Amino acid sequence: MQDHDPRSAGMRPAPPALVSTVPSFADAAAAVAGWDDLAETRRRDLRSALATAARLLDRSPPAVPCDVAWLNDALFRKPPGAHRMRTERFGNMVSGLRAVLRRLDLHAPDLRTFEGVSPAWQALLGHARQGAQAACLRHLARYCGERGIGPEAMSDAVLADWAMVDRRIRLGAKAAGRPVVVARAWNNVVAASGMPLPVLKAPRRRQPYTLPFTDYPQSFQDDLQDFSATLAPAEGGNIWRRSRLQGKRHHVLRPQTITTRLFSIRQAAALLVLGGVPAGEIRSLRDLVWPLERVELILDAVIERSTERRGGQVWTVAVALLRVAKYCAERKDDPWMPKRSPRSGSGSPTRSRTPGPAFPCGCANASGP
């Protein structure tokens, strides 16, 4: 398996440096020094934001491009705590970067009003029941107004085009999730307005790959149901399953944790199928963890599919597989374990002795007469 320790909060590889004409952080710092219309303390803070961001990216300032899309991918791969930085200080650094990028005409302007929004869009946004809904829709409305797109012409394709442009001109930790938030806000405002406008469906951030449990053999489904009962034994018909846990430490999990465990198993089984294991050969939970190479295949696949902070997802799946392995090891009769023929004799294994030399003289009868 690839060398990876979830506890180290390892991240996906940093994006390669761009070969473009955009200035670097070093160029930006030199430009900041010449902005005489700003106070010296403000210029110092802006240069500090550039230097701090370069340090977090583990690059020298000349190697960091002032490219918003690249920074959206590279700068927010770890939370502030992973850099031993408080959230407030990290936010101040990002705010300083935005100010520099705006001054260089590489970032969207900070417009918090309806300036530049067409009357048709303003009429629609007037139905927003929360200020946050209107705030996140203002950028979309301004984008559409500049291109002559009215609310009645809004579509999923327009939303996708806006998201691509917005990602290149607005720096933020949640850039990838903005289309989802905007689509939800649009649908809420449209519902409140009563206008016959289209309903938006946010583009998928990931392609689904899991399969329903019913796509696997019935024996796997039965084993999964049995395993679920051990996570949080219920009353009545499932009470007999508690006997397996007697004498062992067992903490009843919360319902959300149980749901997460079961979904991790669903992920693991689907990743095995994607890795070339036929679904029909996954006949029990044991087939997820044995042979051990299957565990490596699953965890490596989770790592490859990680698009944000890597560690949490692979750790969750690994914990679920560990619990499955313990469950299989505790079973007294695994129907898929190869049967061993009983040995003759008293039932204890027969030891094979290697013929040794005869007793030395005087030791054949050590107890004496």
N, C-alpha and C positions, 0 to 999 in steps of 0.2 A: 504493500500500500504506500501511497505517497507519504513522504515525511510530513506529518501534520499533527499538531497537538492543539485540540480545541481550546484548551485553557490558555494558550498563548495569544488568543484573539487574533490569529493570523488572518490576513486579508488577501483578496485576490491580487494578482500581480498589478503593479502600477501601470497605467497606460503609457505607451511609448511617447517620447517627446515628439512634438509636431514639427514638421519641416514646413514652415510658413513664413509669411512676412510680418506677422504680429510681433510687437516688441516683447522683450523678455522682462522679468521682474527687475533685472539690473537696469534696463533702459527706463523702466517706469520710475525707479528710485532716483535716477539722474534727472528725469523730468520733474519729479516732485520738488527737488532741490531748487528748481528755477521758478516755482510758482510763488512769486513774491506777493501776490494778492492774499495769500494765506498767512496766518500767524506762524511763527517759528515752531510753537508747540504743536500746532496742527500738522505741519509738515513733518515734524519728528514722529508723530503718531502714525502718519501714513507710511513713512519709511519703515517704522517698526512693524506695521501690519504685513508689509511685503516680506521683510526678513523673517518674521515668525512663520508665515505661511510656507516659505521656502524650506525652513528648518523642519516643519512638520512633514513636508513632502520628501524630506531626505535628499534634497537637491540644492545645488548652488543657485543663487538668483539668476545668473545668465542662462541656466538650463531650464528655467520655469517659464513657459509661454503665457502671455496675457490673453489666453484663449478661454472664454467663459465655459464653453462646452467641455474642454479638457479639464478645467478646474472643477466643474460639477462632478466629473467622474473620479478625479484623483483626490480632492481635498476632503471629501466627506466619507471616505471609506472606513474611518475609525471614529468613534464618538470622542468628544473632548476629553473624557476621563482617561481614555487610553493614552493620551498625550500628557497626562498629569496636568491638565488645564481645566479650569472651571468653565462652566457653560457660559457665564457672563463674559469672561475674557475672550473665549472663542468667538462669541457673537460680535464683540467689539472688533475683533480682527477681521471677520467677514465683512462687517460694515465698512471698515477702512478700505478693504479691497474693492468693494463696490464703488466707493467714492473715487478711488484712483482710476478704475476702469471707466467710470462715467466721464471723468475729465479727459480720458483718452478716446472718447467716443466708441468704446467697445462694450458698453453696457446700456441697457434700457434706462431712460430717465426716471427719476423718482417722482412720478405723478400720482398723487393720492386724491385727485379730484376727478370730475367728469370732463376735464379739458380734453378736447379732441374726440369725444364720444358723440356720435350722431344722435339727433333727436329721437329716432326710432329706438335706438338702443337705450337711451336714457329713459324712455317711457317704459320699456321692459324692466330695466333695473329698478325702477321706482316701486315695483311690486316685491322687491326683496324684503323678507321679514327680518333678516338679520344683516347687520352691517358687514359681517364677514363674507356673506354671499355676494353682495355688490362689490366688495373689494376684490375678490378673486376673479369676478367676471369682467371687471373694468379693463384688464389687459386684453382679454379676448375681444371685448367690444371695440376697443381702440384698434386692434389688429384688423378686425372685419370692416370697421368704418373706413380705414385707410385704403381698403381694397374694394369698396363699394358692395360689401356683402351685408345684407340686412338680416334681421332675426329670422325672417321667414325662409331664408336660404341656408340657414344653419344645418349642418350635417356632420356625420362622423368623420367624413374625409376632411372637412374644414377644421374640425377639432384636431385631427392628427397633424395637419399641416401647421397649425398654430403651435402645437406642442413642439414640433421640430425647431421652429424658429425661436420660440420662447426659451428653449434649452440653451440656445447659443447666445442669448442676450441678457439672461437673468441668472445671477449666481445665487444658489441656495441649496440647503441640504436635502430638500424634498422636491428637487426638480423633476425626478422621474415619476413622482406620484401626482404632479400637478394636473395632468389630464383627468385623472380619476376624481379629484376634488372639484375641478371645474365642471365636469359632466354632472356630478351630483348637484352642485349649486344651480346649474342651468335647469335641470329637471325640476328642482324645487321651486324656482322662480316661475317657470312656465306653468306649473300646476297652480301656483298662487294667483297668477294673472288670468287664468282661464282662456288664454289665447290659443288658437289652433296651431301651435308650433310643434316641430318634431321633437321627439324624445331622443336624447343622446345616449350612446353606449360607449363608455370609456374603452379605449383600446387595451387589449390584454398586455400586461407587462411580461407574462411568462406563458408559454404554451403548456397546457395541461398534459400530463403524461400518466397519471395514475389510472388504474383500472378498478372497477367495482369489485368487491369481494366475491360477488356471484360469478365472476369470470374464472375463478379458481375451482379446483375440485371440491366436492362436498365435504370430503374429509378435512380439508384445510379450513373450511368455514366452521365445521364442528369444533375443530381444535381451537380456532380463534374465539368462539363463543365460550368455550371452557376456560381459556386464558383470561377473557374479560371478566369472568365471574371471580377469578382469584384476585383481580385488582381491587374490587370492591364487592365482596360477597353480599348477596341480597338475602332477603328472608324467603321462607317457603321452599320452592322447588330447588333453589340453588344452595340451600344451607348445607347439603352433604359435601359440597366442594370445600367447605372450610376445614374438613378433616385433613386436607393436604397441607394446611398451614399450621396445624397444631404443633406446638413446640418450636416454632420458628417466629422470628420477629416479622411482623407484618403491619404496615401502616396503610390504612384505608386512604386511597387517593381522592383528591377532589374531582368532581365530575369533569371539569375542564382539562385536568391533567390526564384523566382516562381517555378523553377524546383525543388529546395530543398523542398519547401512546398508540392508540389504534390507528391514527392517521400516519404515524411514523412507520407502522407495520405495513400499511397500504403503500407508502412510498417505497419501502424496502423491497416488497414483492414486485412492484412495477419496475424498479430499477434492475432487478434481476432479469425480468422479461426483456427489457431494453438491452441488457447485456448478453442476451442469447440463450437464457434458460427458458424453455417452453413453460407456459403457465400450467399445463397439465402435469408437469413434473414437480410442482410445488404442492405437495400433498399434505404437508403438516407444517407447523411453525418451525420444526427442527430443520426443514429444508432452507430456511432463511439464514441459519447460522452454521450449518454444516454441509460440506466442508468449510473450514475457516476462510478459504479463499473467497467465498461468497460474501463474507462480511467486508473484506477488503474491497471487493468490487462495488458493493453498495456505498460504502463511505467515500470511496474515490469518486463515484458518480455524483454524490451529493456535493462534494467539493467542486467538481467541474461545473455544476449547475449553479453554484453560488454566484450571484450578481452583485451582492452588496457585502455587508460585513460577514466574513466567513468565520465560523466558530459556533454560533448559536444553533444553526440548523443541523450541522453535522454532529454536534454534541447531543442534541435532542434525539436524533435517530440512533446514535451510538448507545445512549442510555436505554432506549426501547429494545434494541437488539440484546443488550446485556440482560435485561429483565426476561426476555424470551429465552435466552440461553439458560438462565437460572431455573426458569419454569420447566424447561425440557429436562434439565439435570435432576430436578426433584421428582419427576414422574417415575413411578416404580415399574410401569409397563408401557413402554413406548411401542406402539404397533408397527413403527417403521424401523425399529432397531433390528439388526440381523439377529436371528435366533442362534443361540449357542447350544450345542448338544451337551447334555449332562455328562459329567465324568463318572466313571465307574468307581466304586468304593464308597466311602463314607460321605462323599460330597465335597470334601476339601481338596484343593488342587494337589495333584501328585507331583512331588518333587523329583527331579531327575538328578540322580547322583552320579558323579564321576568316579569310576573305580579308583581307589587309592591304594597305596602300598599296605602290605600286611603290618599288623601291629609289631612294633620293635620288640626285641627280646626283653622279657621281663615285664612287658606291658599288656600282654594278651589277657591276663586276668588281674586287673589292677586292684580288685577288691581283696585279693588274697584268699587263702583257703578258709 
